Amino acid sequence: MAAPKEHVSLRIAPDVLRFYRAKGKGWQAEIEAALRLAMSMEADAKQSAPDARS
């Protein structure tokens, strides 16, 4: 079972907020999906980067 989501306060640029709100119902889930994609891309980049200690 997935952990319950946490309630947070987050400042988002007005243009970004308008973009996601314009998508209608589920806009918060769209932001979460974008954040998960960014998180995954960053993790992948770290795994494929050469070891800095070498």
Backbone as JSON, one array per atom type, in Angstrom:
{
  "sequence": "MAAPKEHVSLRIAPDVLRFYRAKGKGWQAEIEAALRLAMSMEADAKQSAPDARS",
  "N": [[0.84, -1.19, 0.0], [0.53, 2.2, -0.84], [2.17, 5.01, 0.64], [0.44, 7.55, 2.48], [-0.35, 10.7, 0.97], [1.36, 13.81, 1.56], [0.44, 16.94, 2.94], [1.48, 19.96, 1.71], [2.86, 23.28, 1.43], [3.51, 25.11, -1.41], [5.32, 27.26, -3.44], [4.61, 28.4, -6.62], [5.38, 29.53, -9.87], [3.3, 32.01, -11.43], [2.64, 31.63, -14.21], [3.2, 28.93, -14.63], [1.41, 27.74, -12.87], [-1.04, 28.61, -14.0], [-0.89, 27.23, -16.44], [-1.09, 24.49, -15.64], [-3.52, 24.5, -14.17], [-5.29, 25.15, -16.19], [-5.63, 22.75, -17.44], [-7.66, 21.55, -16.15], [-9.72, 19.37, -14.13], [-7.8, 17.35, -11.99], [-5.37, 18.62, -12.17], [-3.45, 18.87, -10.17], [-2.44, 16.3, -9.95], [-1.2, 16.13, -12.4], [0.92, 17.9, -12.03], [2.29, 16.48, -10.06], [3.01, 14.23, -11.56], [4.77, 15.42, -13.4], [6.78, 16.23, -11.65], [7.62, 13.73, -10.71], [8.66, 12.66, -13.08], [10.81, 14.44, -13.53], [12.29, 13.83, -11.25], [12.95, 11.16, -11.75], [14.47, 11.45, -14.1], [16.64, 12.92, -13.13], [17.72, 11.08, -11.3], [18.45, 9.04, -13.08], [20.39, 10.38, -14.58], [22.35, 10.78, -12.66], [23.1, 8.15, -12.17], [24.22, 7.4, -14.61], [26.33, 9.09, -14.88], [29.88, 9.62, -14.92], [31.95, 8.36, -12.28], [32.84, 10.68, -9.94], [34.89, 10.44, -8.17], [36.9, 9.02, -9.32]],
  "CA": [[0.0, 0.0, 0.0], [1.31, 3.43, -0.94], [2.11, 5.93, 1.79], [-0.49, 8.67, 2.23], [0.29, 11.94, 0.5], [1.54, 14.84, 2.58], [-0.03, 18.27, 2.61], [2.58, 20.93, 1.76], [2.65, 24.57, 0.79], [4.53, 25.21, -2.43], [5.19, 28.46, -4.28], [4.76, 28.06, -8.04], [5.26, 30.72, -10.71], [1.94, 32.16, -11.93], [2.44, 31.05, -15.55], [3.19, 27.49, -14.48], [0.14, 27.41, -12.22], [-2.1, 28.79, -15.01], [-0.76, 26.13, -17.4], [-1.63, 23.25, -15.08], [-4.94, 24.67, -13.83], [-6.04, 25.16, -17.45], [-5.89, 21.37, -17.82], [-8.9, 21.15, -15.51], [-9.7, 18.41, -13.03], [-6.6, 16.52, -11.95], [-4.16, 19.39, -12.46], [-2.44, 18.59, -9.14], [-1.83, 15.02, -10.33], [-0.31, 16.44, -13.53], [2.14, 18.47, -11.45], [2.99, 15.37, -9.41], [3.6, 13.41, -12.63], [5.91, 16.17, -13.92], [7.84, 16.17, -10.64], [8.14, 12.36, -10.72], [9.48, 12.54, -14.28], [12.05, 15.17, -13.26], [13.01, 13.06, -10.25], [13.47, 9.98, -12.44], [15.52, 11.89, -15.02], [17.81, 13.29, -12.33], [18.3, 9.85, -10.77], [19.08, 8.36, -14.21], [21.59, 11.14, -14.93], [23.36, 10.51, -11.63], [23.57, 6.77, -12.34], [25.01, 7.27, -15.81], [27.48, 10.01, -14.82], [31.11, 8.98, -14.46], [32.22, 8.53, -10.85], [33.7, 11.86, -9.74], [36.04, 10.09, -7.31], [37.91, 8.29, -10.12]],
  "C": [[0.89, 1.25, 0.0], [1.13, 4.29, 0.31], [1.13, 7.05, 1.47], [0.28, 9.91, 1.78], [0.35, 12.93, 1.64], [1.02, 16.16, 2.06], [1.13, 19.24, 2.77], [2.12, 22.24, 1.13], [3.82, 24.77, -0.17], [4.28, 26.46, -3.27], [5.53, 28.07, -5.72], [4.56, 29.34, -8.85], [3.85, 30.79, -11.32], [1.69, 31.52, -13.3], [2.4, 29.53, -15.49], [1.86, 27.04, -13.87], [-1.02, 27.54, -13.21], [-2.09, 27.64, -16.0], [-1.41, 24.86, -16.87], [-3.1, 23.38, -14.71], [-5.82, 24.66, -15.08], [-6.36, 23.74, -17.93], [-7.16, 20.84, -17.16], [-8.68, 20.16, -14.38], [-8.46, 17.52, -13.12], [-5.29, 17.28, -12.18], [-3.07, 19.14, -11.42], [-1.71, 17.28, -9.46], [-0.87, 15.22, -11.5], [1.01, 17.02, -13.03], [2.96, 17.37, -10.79], [3.68, 14.49, -10.46], [4.84, 14.1, -13.21], [7.08, 16.12, -12.94], [8.45, 14.76, -10.58], [9.05, 12.13, -11.92], [10.83, 13.23, -14.08], [12.92, 14.41, -12.27], [13.68, 11.84, -10.89], [14.63, 10.35, -13.37], [16.79, 12.26, -14.26], [18.5, 12.04, -11.78], [19.03, 9.09, -11.88], [20.39, 9.05, -14.6], [22.71, 10.88, -13.93], [23.94, 9.1, -11.79], [24.48, 6.62, -13.54], [26.24, 8.19, -15.83], [28.73, 9.24, -14.35], [31.35, 9.27, -12.97], [33.22, 9.65, -10.67], [34.93, 11.54, -8.9], [37.15, 9.41, -8.09], [38.98, 9.22, -10.65]]
}
